[in-house]
Amino acid sequence: MSLVGRALTAALLAVVGLGAPAHAQTTYPFQNPKLSLDARVDDLLGRLTLDEKVSLLHQYEPAIPRLGIKAFKTGTEALHGIAWSTDIHNSGAVVTAQGTVFPQAVGLASTWNPALIKQVGSAVGDEARGYHTINPDVWGLQLWAPVVNLLRDPRWGRNEEGYSEDPYLTGAISTAYGSGIEGPDPDHLRAAPVLKHYLANNNEANRDTTSSDLRPRVENEYDRKAFSAAISADAATGVMASYNLVNGRPDTVNPDLNDVVRKWTGRDLLNVSDAGAPNNLVGSEKYYPTLAAGDAAALKAGLDSFTTDDANAGPTTTAVKEALSTGLLKESDVDTAVRHILSIRVRLGDFDPDGGPYAGIGADVIDSPAHRKLARQTADQAAVLLKNSGHALPLSARTGTKVAVVGPLENTLYTDWYSAALPYTVTPLAGIRERLGSAGTVTDSEGADRIALKDVGTGKYITAGTGASGAALKESATSADSTTQFDVFDWGQGKVTLRSVANGRYAGRYDWGDTIVNDQAQPNGWYVQQMFTLEKDGGGYLLRYAGYETDESWYGDKKYLKAGDDGTLVLATRDEASHFSKDLIAGGTDQAVKAAKGADAAVVVVGSMPFINGREAHDRTTMALAESQENLIKAVRAANPHTIVVVENSYPTTLNWEQANVPGILWTTHAGAETGHAIADTLFGDSDPAGRLTQTWYRSDGDLPDILDYDIIKSDRTYQYYRGTPLYPFGHGLSYTTFRYDDLRVSSAGGRVTATVKVTDAGRRAGDEVVQLYTHQRTSRDKEPVRQLRAFQRVRLNAGRSTTVRLTFRTSDLAHWDVTRDRNVVETSTYDVLVGASSADIRQRAALHLNGETIPARDLTRPTRAVDFDDYRGVRLVDETKERGDAVGAADGGWLRFADVSLGAGAATFTGSAASAGSGSIEVHLDSPAGPLAGTTTVAGTGDVYEYATTTAALHGAKGRHDVYLVFHGDLRLSTFSLR
């Protein structure tokens, strides 16, 4: 058993009083493992009272002693290892795990190695069982991971949690991770992974009230595909409904939960809400008048478990009972949800007398040597070499080598919101020192300015406390000794953290008080309160508190610091704020340059602080490095031409200057305790870099549209549609050797396309290559991707050796959504098959002709959904009714285009189903929004946006083949229409 495992076992078993697992006798059929799943669920469901069934709908499912049923909790965070959880027995307090921390999720996907990620999932599943034996009330076996939301916009605050901007790669990695968690026996789950967050959740700003507009093509070709892969492969046991709305309807009541997601598998799924989301239906979203109506709608839509009100199930059970008593729900609706819950619990062994086949996994697996080894291997494979000019890498480890390691992340490791605490740390500095050993020397500097702040009014310095608990900062010292000094770390856009030299702890505001205390090992918490800005004001500075709060009522306009009567720093208004002079004790850049001069290589480690630079509830507004970090790189590069930049963050970054001027650039996520080993392994060539980017790295923030624009097709987003030249393309990553591609052969038979290509290691050392296959459809009725990933394989070759890589995909994968007939279609066309080292580095090409379908001219004589347009401007997608269906919400001047319409000898009448709280009109134009006017219909006010009425207009000259445009005036909604 590892030290961590022994410590957790001793401490937590003593707290909760758990001993050896009980071996209860089989009393009821539902406890008999020899019976079928359905028989066990049927038996137990039939024994539960209605009140007992309702009680199981909340996240914290209570014990039912009369049947020998234990309490059960949904939801343990397991994004890249088991993370914190909540202790129901301790007033909802967060309990921090201290187990194996693997690379952040985007780093896991950067390995492009599903087999490895399946091993990672297996380790996470084992550790979930280990924690569960310690305290099942804290660490349940339903795991809220992986996150499969597509990384459509790199500014998303939760970019670190997702895998890729591509649905196929996301599906492959999530399937591997989920299947690893579940274990090899589909009838007996090691743990139960749940996919987050359904659907189209890729912005944090106002995430509970913003609506993601998904036209049918984007919804079916992009967002849903990210979720369908793992569910279809039975590598996940449910989805979590996201906070946002899709087409105007909250995802908490998205009918997809039943109508779409459950159709991807024949197994029961247990779908859960996100935390507090059910209450948003009557709160911020104002979608339903009462919680009873909202909870009833969620159950009917396919939500089974309500994550809300922490451990207090009362509001949920009361609302559900009210819905039952008023006819909003039937008992059969509750039975359906409970059946899904019980099905997963049976598969977890929850009702087995011996706890099931995985019950024997104990706490000794937590942070085990095998898991540490796997974490290092994964961190190695996740690292991406972005640039290597003039063979700057790998570094030499010969005797006498001098390496400088500098930068704000050179000697620290950071965790993130969904991470466990690190049981040990290997920083980049430690990893490089260990690797170089006695053969060379290592100099280092964090490159951070060390300052002291003196109140120009009192002449006294801000002074911090010593010891781990620190003290409230106050003005007391009259000279700049160590208790007055702070290291300043710049995280961009003016935000800095202040680490006290007195105790090595960060200063911050705590418990919503007015004082500042230096007592935190790193910035942390939901409201990150360790951030400040130093605002230039006249000849001095104002110290502004810049912590993450979303409600200014907590502190009003008191954002600045002043000295109180006793000298203690307290929050104050700007007018009241103290003015400080800034004494520079030591210049960080100067120290870094001094360390770098004369070294054989200078390694500059820069990047992000995961609690500050974008995270849950906080999107990024720029992709740039912090200005001081970029300036540090420039200064070190000027001092040492052999400068290597290591970027340690979780998202694409605009490294334009670095790409042009620095010989070597390596990117890694925050990769857990083994980060330093992995960086050293890669820099010195012990691990050949074969991590590949899972997102497009753009050159500028200006290359991106608004973060709320979810239409990747129209806005040319992601590598599939982007037509510019990125800084680094999707799939990019270099190796220390070179690979040659030859003899691509492509065939199609039995509904599958097979490509074989000979890959040769043409260099002088062994290495890994990720062979990627893309397709491009040459002709189509509709706008098609520039290219799209269809298959990939990571291979390892010794120098001079070759292998034949076989890549396959289904012919049906080439389908796209035909909006004219509401179904997938493979068109007759020639398809380019492109094989290479990235989406932009294609080495071999072949053409494949497929005889599929020809999409006929559009027939608008039949009722056509307005959302099935081909193009649009100035409209939003909205909910047709609260229960289901999409409509178009139009404002004045907005239009829809329906391409290639056959009007035959002439259409005489426009008929539409429209709703409007006021009034408006719809014009029918041919060939352009300003083309010939065929007719106009007036939409009378229906009094409610969900109250539709039929509107008609006579048409003139509407015959032959045309693009038909509907041009809107006024504020209205259009559900369906026809031209006859």
RAQUIZI-V495844 format. One record per residue. RES is the residue in three letters. PHI is phi in radians with two decimals (* if undefined). Layout:
BEGIN
RES & PHI
RES & PHI
END
This chain:
BEGIN
MET & *
SER & -1.20
LEU & -1.04
VAL & -1.12
GLY & -1.06
ARG & -1.13
ALA & -1.13
LEU & -1.10
THR & -1.09
ALA & -1.10
ALA & -1.24
LEU & -1.39
LEU & -1.12
ALA & -1.17
VAL & -1.19
VAL & -1.62
GLY & 1.24
LEU & -1.55
GLY & -2.09
ALA & -1.12
PRO & -1.07
ALA & -1.29
HIS & -2.05
ALA & -1.23
GLN & -1.45
THR & -1.26
THR & -1.90
TYR & -2.10
PRO & -0.99
PHE & -1.15
GLN & -1.62
ASN & -1.67
PRO & -1.13
LYS & -1.39
LEU & -1.43
SER & -1.20
LEU & -1.00
ASP & -1.09
ALA & -1.12
ARG & -1.19
VAL & -1.16
ASP & -1.02
ASP & -1.10
LEU & -1.19
LEU & -1.05
GLY & -1.22
ARG & -1.59
LEU & -1.43
THR & -1.35
LEU & -1.07
ASP & -1.06
GLU & -1.16
LYS & -1.13
VAL & -1.08
SER & -1.12
LEU & -1.45
LEU & -1.43
HIS & -1.63
GLN & -0.90
TYR & -1.67
GLU & -1.45
PRO & -1.30
ALA & -1.18
ILE & -2.14
PRO & -1.00
ARG & -1.11
LEU & -1.90
GLY & 1.26
ILE & -1.64
LYS & -1.40
ALA & -1.15
PHE & -2.50
LYS & -2.12
THR & -1.50
GLY & 1.71
THR & -2.20
GLU & -1.25
ALA & -2.58
LEU & -1.14
HIS & -2.51
GLY & 2.21
ILE & -1.26
ALA & -1.94
TRP & -1.07
SER & -2.56
THR & -2.04
ASP & -1.69
ILE & -1.09
HIS & -1.53
ASN & -2.31
SER & 0.97
GLY & 1.35
ALA & -1.17
VAL & -1.41
VAL & -1.91
THR & -1.61
ALA & -1.35
GLN & -2.41
GLY & -2.08
THR & -1.21
VAL & -1.91
PHE & -1.52
PRO & -0.95
GLN & -0.95
ALA & -0.95
VAL & -1.12
GLY & -1.28
LEU & -1.00
ALA & -1.20
SER & -1.15
THR & -1.23
TRP & 0.84
ASN & -2.38
PRO & -1.00
ALA & -1.10
LEU & -1.17
ILE & -1.18
LYS & -1.11
GLN & -1.10
VAL & -1.07
GLY & -1.03
SER & -1.09
ALA & -1.11
VAL & -1.13
GLY & -1.09
ASP & -1.07
GLU & -1.20
ALA & -1.07
ARG & -1.11
GLY & -1.09
TYR & -1.13
HIS & -1.08
THR & -1.20
ILE & -1.34
ASN & -2.76
PRO & -1.18
ASP & -1.28
VAL & -1.63
TRP & -1.95
GLY & -1.35
LEU & -1.75
GLN & -1.59
LEU & -1.76
TRP & -1.54
ALA & -3.06
PRO & -1.53
VAL & -1.52
VAL & -2.00
ASN & -1.02
LEU & -1.26
LEU & -1.49
ARG & -1.05
ASP & -2.20
PRO & -1.19
ARG & -1.50
TRP & -0.96
GLY & -1.06
ARG & -1.77
ASN & -0.93
GLU & -1.06
GLU & -1.52
GLY & -1.66
TYR & -1.83
SER & -2.89
GLU & -1.43
ASP & -1.89
PRO & -1.20
TYR & -1.19
LEU & -1.10
THR & -1.03
GLY & -1.12
ALA & -1.16
ILE & -1.27
SER & -1.18
THR & -1.12
ALA & -1.13
TYR & -1.11
GLY & -1.14
SER & -1.17
GLY & -1.12
ILE & -1.06
GLU & -1.18
GLY & 1.67
PRO & -1.37
ASP & -1.78
PRO & -1.12
ASP & -1.54
HIS & -2.33
LEU & -1.61
ARG & -1.16
ALA & -2.69
ALA & -2.03
PRO & -1.29
VAL & -2.15
LEU & -1.37
LYS & -1.97
HIS & -2.16
TYR & -1.47
LEU & -2.63
ALA & 0.97
ASN & -1.84
ASN & -2.51
ASN & -2.59
GLU & -1.81
ALA & -1.05
ASN & 0.92
ARG & -1.11
ASP & -1.54
THR & -2.22
THR & -1.42
SER & -1.95
SER & -1.58
ASP & -1.39
LEU & -2.07
ARG & -1.17
PRO & -0.95
ARG & -1.15
VAL & -1.15
GLU & -1.10
ASN & -1.48
GLU & -1.54
TYR & -2.16
ASP & -1.14
ARG & -1.15
LYS & -1.08
ALA & -1.13
PHE & -1.62
SER & -1.21
ALA & -1.07
ALA & -1.20
ILE & -1.14
SER & -1.12
ALA & -1.53
ASP & 0.94
ALA & -1.81
ALA & -2.64
THR & -2.01
GLY & 2.78
VAL & -2.24
MET & -1.73
ALA & -1.26
SER & -1.47
TYR & -1.25
ASN & -1.26
LEU & -1.74
VAL & -2.11
ASN & 0.90
GLY & 1.51
ARG & -1.99
PRO & -1.02
ASP & -1.15
THR & -1.07
VAL & -2.10
ASN & -1.22
PRO & -1.12
ASP & -0.98
LEU & -0.96
ASN & -1.69
ASP & -1.27
VAL & -2.06
VAL & -1.07
ARG & -1.20
LYS & -1.38
TRP & -1.38
THR & -2.58
GLY & -1.62
ARG & -1.65
ASP & -1.15
LEU & -2.03
LEU & -1.92
ASN & -1.63
VAL & -2.16
SER & -1.57
ASP & -1.35
ALA & -1.09
GLY & 1.37
ALA & -1.07
PRO & -1.00
ASN & -1.23
ASN & -1.10
LEU & -1.03
VAL & -1.87
GLY & -1.72
SER & -1.09
GLU & -1.50
LYS & 0.87
TYR & -1.60
TYR & -2.25
PRO & -1.32
THR & -2.40
LEU & -1.13
ALA & -1.06
ALA & -1.17
GLY & -1.16
ASP & -1.13
ALA & -1.10
ALA & -1.12
ALA & -1.13
LEU & -1.07
LYS & -1.16
ALA & -1.30
GLY & 2.17
LEU & -1.45
ASP & -1.93
SER & -2.31
PHE & -1.77
THR & -1.71
THR & -2.88
ASP & 1.01
ASP & 0.91
ALA & -1.60
ASN & -1.54
ALA & -1.40
GLY & -0.93
PRO & -1.02
THR & -1.22
THR & -1.13
THR & -1.12
ALA & -1.14
VAL & -1.14
LYS & -1.14
GLU & -1.13
ALA & -1.11
LEU & -1.18
SER & -1.26
THR & -1.75
GLY & 1.48
LEU & -1.25
LEU & -2.30
LYS & -1.92
GLU & -1.03
SER & -1.11
ASP & -1.15
VAL & -1.15
ASP & -1.01
THR & -1.06
ALA & -1.14
VAL & -1.13
ARG & -1.03
HIS & -1.09
ILE & -1.11
LEU & -1.13
SER & -1.07
ILE & -1.18
ARG & -1.14
VAL & -1.11
ARG & -1.14
LEU & -1.40
GLY & 1.41
ASP & -1.14
PHE & -1.89
ASP & -1.27
PRO & -0.98
ASP & -1.77
GLY & 1.47
GLY & 1.55
PRO & -1.17
TYR & -1.76
ALA & -1.15
GLY & -1.39
ILE & -1.25
GLY & -1.99
ALA & -1.20
ASP & -1.18
VAL & -1.35
ILE & -1.21
ASP & 0.98
SER & -1.25
PRO & -0.98
ALA & -1.12
HIS & -1.26
ARG & -1.09
LYS & -1.10
LEU & -1.15
ALA & -1.09
ARG & -1.17
GLN & -1.05
THR & -1.21
ALA & -1.10
ASP & -1.02
GLN & -1.29
ALA & -1.48
ALA & -1.19
VAL & -2.05
LEU & -1.47
LEU & -1.49
LYS & -2.60
ASN & -2.65
SER & -1.62
GLY & 1.08
HIS & 0.94
ALA & -1.07
LEU & -2.18
PRO & -1.34
LEU & -1.30
SER & -1.50
ALA & -2.03
ARG & -1.21
THR & -1.04
GLY & 1.60
THR & -1.11
LYS & -2.03
VAL & -2.16
ALA & -1.76
VAL & -2.10
VAL & -2.35
GLY & 2.08
PRO & -1.15
LEU & -1.94
GLU & -1.26
ASN & -2.33
THR & -2.61
LEU & -2.18
TYR & -1.92
THR & -1.79
ASP & -2.13
TRP & -1.07
TYR & -1.88
SER & -1.99
ALA & -1.27
ALA & -1.27
LEU & -1.34
PRO & -1.26
TYR & -2.79
THR & -2.40
VAL & -2.11
THR & -1.35
PRO & -0.97
LEU & -1.07
ALA & -1.12
GLY & -1.11
ILE & -1.23
ARG & -1.09
GLU & -1.11
ARG & -1.17
LEU & -1.29
GLY & 1.00
SER & -1.41
ALA & -1.26
GLY & -2.57
THR & -2.20
VAL & -2.21
THR & -1.89
ASP & -2.60
SER & -2.86
GLU & -1.31
GLY & 1.24
ALA & -1.81
ASP & -1.15
ARG & -1.85
ILE & -2.26
ALA & -2.31
LEU & -1.94
LYS & -2.00
ASP & -1.18
VAL & -1.20
GLY & -1.43
THR & -1.78
GLY & 1.32
LYS & -1.85
TYR & -1.60
ILE & -1.16
THR & -2.13
ALA & -1.90
GLY & -1.48
THR & -1.72
GLY & 1.47
ALA & -1.07
SER & -1.49
GLY & 1.00
ALA & -2.93
ALA & -1.12
LEU & -1.17
LYS & -2.59
GLU & -1.54
SER & -2.54
ALA & -1.28
THR & -1.85
SER & -2.38
ALA & -1.51
ASP & -1.46
SER & -1.10
THR & -1.30
THR & -1.81
GLN & -1.73
PHE & -2.38
ASP & -1.57
VAL & -1.80
PHE & -1.96
ASP & -1.66
TRP & -1.93
GLY & 1.76
GLN & 0.94
GLY & 1.49
LYS & -1.48
VAL & -2.27
THR & -2.02
LEU & -2.07
ARG & -1.76
SER & -1.25
VAL & -1.20
ALA & -1.06
ASN & -2.49
GLY & 1.26
ARG & -1.91
TYR & -1.51
ALA & -1.50
GLY & -2.96
ARG & -1.65
TYR & -2.36
ASP & 0.98
TRP & 1.03
GLY & -1.52
ASP & -1.69
THR & -1.68
ILE & -2.04
VAL & -2.20
ASN & -1.74
ASP & -2.55
GLN & -1.89
ALA & -1.21
GLN & -2.73
PRO & -0.97
ASN & -2.87
GLY & 1.57
TRP & -1.12
TYR & -1.71
VAL & -1.39
GLN & -1.91
GLN & -1.90
MET & -1.93
PHE & -2.46
THR & -2.25
LEU & -1.76
GLU & -1.63
LYS & -1.15
ASP & -2.54
GLY & 1.12
GLY & -1.57
GLY & -2.33
TYR & -2.34
LEU & -1.81
LEU & -1.75
ARG & -1.85
TYR & -1.33
ALA & -2.27
GLY & -1.17
TYR & -1.36
GLU & -2.20
THR & -1.77
ASP & -2.17
GLU & -1.20
SER & -1.11
TRP & -1.14
TYR & -2.40
GLY & 1.00
ASP & -1.71
LYS & -1.52
LYS & -2.10
TYR & -1.98
LEU & -1.94
LYS & -2.45
ALA & -1.48
GLY & -1.30
ASP & -1.03
ASP & -1.69
GLY & 1.62
THR & -1.18
LEU & -1.27
VAL & -2.36
LEU & -1.23
ALA & -2.66
THR & -1.33
ARG & -1.11
ASP & -1.14
GLU & -1.53
ALA & -1.10
SER & -1.32
HIS & -1.80
PHE & -2.12
SER & -1.63
LYS & -1.94
ASP & -1.54
LEU & -1.51
ILE & -1.37
ALA & -2.66
GLY & -1.43
GLY & -1.09
THR & -1.13
ASP & -1.06
GLN & -1.17
ALA & -1.15
VAL & -1.10
LYS & -1.05
ALA & -1.18
ALA & -1.40
LYS & -1.09
GLY & 1.45
ALA & -1.34
ASP & -1.18
ALA & -2.70
ALA & -2.03
VAL & -1.84
VAL & -1.81
VAL & -1.81
VAL & -2.17
GLY & 2.64
SER & -2.13
MET & -1.88
PRO & -1.05
PHE & -1.50
ILE & -2.03
ASN & -1.53
GLY & 1.52
ARG & -2.98
GLU & -0.94
ALA & 1.39
HIS & -2.49
ASP & -1.30
ARG & -1.44
THR & -1.92
THR & -2.63
MET & -1.72
ALA & -1.38
LEU & -1.14
ALA & -1.01
GLU & -1.00
SER & -1.17
GLN & -1.19
GLU & -1.14
ASN & -1.12
LEU & -1.09
ILE & -1.04
LYS & -1.09
ALA & -1.18
VAL & -1.18
ARG & -1.08
ALA & -1.17
ALA & -1.47
ASN & -2.56
PRO & -1.13
HIS & -1.61
THR & -1.80
ILE & -1.99
VAL & -1.76
VAL & -1.87
VAL & -1.78
GLU & -1.99
ASN & -2.67
SER & -2.22
TYR & -2.90
PRO & -1.05
THR & -2.35
THR & -1.46
LEU & -1.66
ASN & -1.16
TRP & -1.15
GLU & -1.10
GLN & -1.08
ALA & -1.43
ASN & -2.21
VAL & -1.83
PRO & -1.20
GLY & -2.38
ILE & -2.35
LEU & -2.12
TRP & -2.03
THR & -2.54
THR & -1.36
HIS & -1.19
ALA & -1.88
GLY & 1.51
ALA & -1.07
GLU & -1.62
THR & -0.97
GLY & -1.13
HIS & -1.08
ALA & -1.12
ILE & -1.10
ALA & -1.14
ASP & -0.95
THR & -1.35
LEU & -1.07
PHE & -1.68
GLY & 1.44
ASP & -1.24
SER & -2.16
ASP & -1.31
PRO & -1.17
ALA & -2.43
GLY & -1.15
ARG & -2.30
LEU & -1.17
THR & -1.85
GLN & -2.46
THR & -1.28
TRP & -1.76
TYR & -1.49
ARG & -1.49
SER & -2.69
ASP & -1.03
GLY & -1.21
ASP & -1.34
LEU & -1.90
PRO & -1.35
ASP & -1.01
ILE & -1.11
LEU & -1.54
ASP & -1.50
TYR & -1.62
ASP & -1.50
ILE & -1.16
ILE & -1.30
LYS & -1.23
SER & -1.63
ASP & 0.98
ARG & -1.75
THR & 1.10
TYR & -1.04
GLN & -1.11
TYR & -2.12
TYR & -1.12
ARG & -1.93
GLY & -1.50
THR & -1.81
PRO & -1.31
LEU & -1.15
TYR & -2.38
PRO & -1.39
PHE & -0.95
GLY & 1.52
HIS & -1.25
GLY & 2.98
LEU & -1.81
SER & -2.19
TYR & -1.50
THR & -2.21
THR & -2.11
PHE & -2.19
ARG & -1.95
TYR & -1.93
ASP & -2.48
ASP & 0.98
LEU & -1.25
ARG & -2.26
VAL & -2.23
SER & -2.48
SER & -2.36
ALA & -2.84
GLY & 1.06
GLY & 1.38
ARG & -2.28
VAL & -1.86
THR & -2.13
ALA & -2.14
THR & -2.10
VAL & -2.53
LYS & -1.52
VAL & -2.07
THR & -2.16
ASP & -1.38
ALA & -1.61
GLY & -1.71
ARG & -1.91
ARG & -2.56
ALA & -1.21
GLY & -2.86
ASP & -1.87
GLU & -2.29
VAL & -1.83
VAL & -1.48
GLN & -2.08
LEU & -2.04
TYR & -2.12
THR & -2.22
HIS & -2.45
GLN & -1.55
ARG & -1.24
THR & -2.27
SER & -2.85
ARG & -1.11
ASP & -2.00
LYS & -1.11
GLU & -1.98
PRO & -1.06
VAL & -1.04
ARG & -2.83
GLN & -2.55
LEU & -1.17
ARG & -2.10
ALA & -2.84
PHE & -2.77
GLN & -2.70
ARG & -1.60
VAL & -2.23
ARG & -2.09
LEU & -2.33
ASN & -1.39
ALA & -0.96
GLY & 1.42
ARG & -1.62
SER & -2.17
THR & -2.58
THR & -1.71
VAL & -1.64
ARG & -1.93
LEU & -2.12
THR & -2.30
PHE & -2.71
ARG & -1.38
THR & -1.00
SER & -1.12
ASP & -1.14
LEU & -1.41
ALA & -1.26
HIS & -2.27
TRP & -1.42
ASP & -1.56
VAL & -1.25
THR & -1.36
ARG & -2.30
ASP & 0.95
ARG & -2.83
ASN & -1.30
VAL & -2.54
VAL & -1.73
GLU & -1.45
THR & -1.15
SER & -2.98
THR & -1.66
TYR & -1.97
ASP & -1.34
VAL & -1.83
LEU & -2.08
VAL & -2.10
GLY & -3.04
ALA & -1.69
SER & -2.88
SER & -1.15
ALA & -1.94
ASP & -2.04
ILE & -1.58
ARG & -1.78
GLN & -2.42
ARG & -2.32
ALA & -2.59
ALA & -1.99
LEU & -2.22
HIS & -1.71
LEU & -2.11
ASN & -1.61
GLY & -1.99
GLU & -2.02
THR & -1.94
ILE & -1.21
PRO & -1.29
ALA & -0.99
ARG & -1.17
ASP & -1.91
LEU & -1.67
THR & -1.28
ARG & -1.55
PRO & -0.97
THR & -2.10
ARG & -1.21
ALA & -1.08
VAL & -1.27
ASP & -1.52
PHE & -1.37
ASP & -1.77
ASP & -2.74
TYR & -2.86
ARG & -2.72
GLY & 1.21
VAL & -2.24
ARG & -2.13
LEU & -1.66
VAL & -2.34
ASP & -1.41
GLU & -1.20
THR & -2.30
LYS & -1.20
GLU & -1.50
ARG & -2.93
GLY & 1.64
ASP & -2.07
ALA & -2.40
VAL & -1.82
GLY & -1.73
ALA & -1.97
ALA & -1.95
ASP & -1.02
GLY & 1.60
GLY & -1.26
TRP & -2.58
LEU & -2.14
ARG & -2.02
PHE & -2.06
ALA & -1.47
ASP & 0.88
VAL & -1.68
SER & -1.62
LEU & -1.69
GLY & 1.05
ALA & -1.31
GLY & 2.50
ALA & -1.70
ALA & -1.74
THR & -2.41
PHE & -1.64
THR & -2.22
GLY & -2.33
SER & -1.89
ALA & -2.29
ALA & -2.39
SER & -2.79
ALA & -1.29
GLY & -2.05
SER & -2.73
GLY & -3.03
SER & -2.63
ILE & -2.26
GLU & -1.78
VAL & -1.83
HIS & -2.05
LEU & -1.92
ASP & 1.35
SER & -2.89
PRO & -1.06
ALA & -1.90
GLY & -1.29
PRO & -0.89
LEU & -1.48
ALA & -1.66
GLY & 2.99
THR & -2.39
THR & -2.04
THR & -1.65
VAL & -1.76
ALA & -1.36
GLY & -1.09
THR & -1.70
GLY & 1.53
ASP & -2.73
VAL & -1.22
TYR & -1.76
GLU & -1.80
TYR & -1.67
ALA & -2.39
THR & -1.42
THR & -2.24
THR & -2.33
ALA & -2.69
ALA & -1.33
LEU & -1.94
HIS & -2.35
GLY & 1.32
ALA & -1.56
LYS & -2.56
GLY & 1.46
ARG & -1.79
HIS & -2.59
ASP & -1.46
VAL & -1.84
TYR & -1.99
LEU & -1.83
VAL & -1.91
PHE & -1.84
HIS & -2.32
GLY & 1.58
ASP & -1.85
LEU & -2.65
ARG & -2.17
LEU & -2.13
SER & -1.65
THR & -2.37
PHE & -2.77
SER & -2.65
LEU & -2.14
ARG & -2.31
END
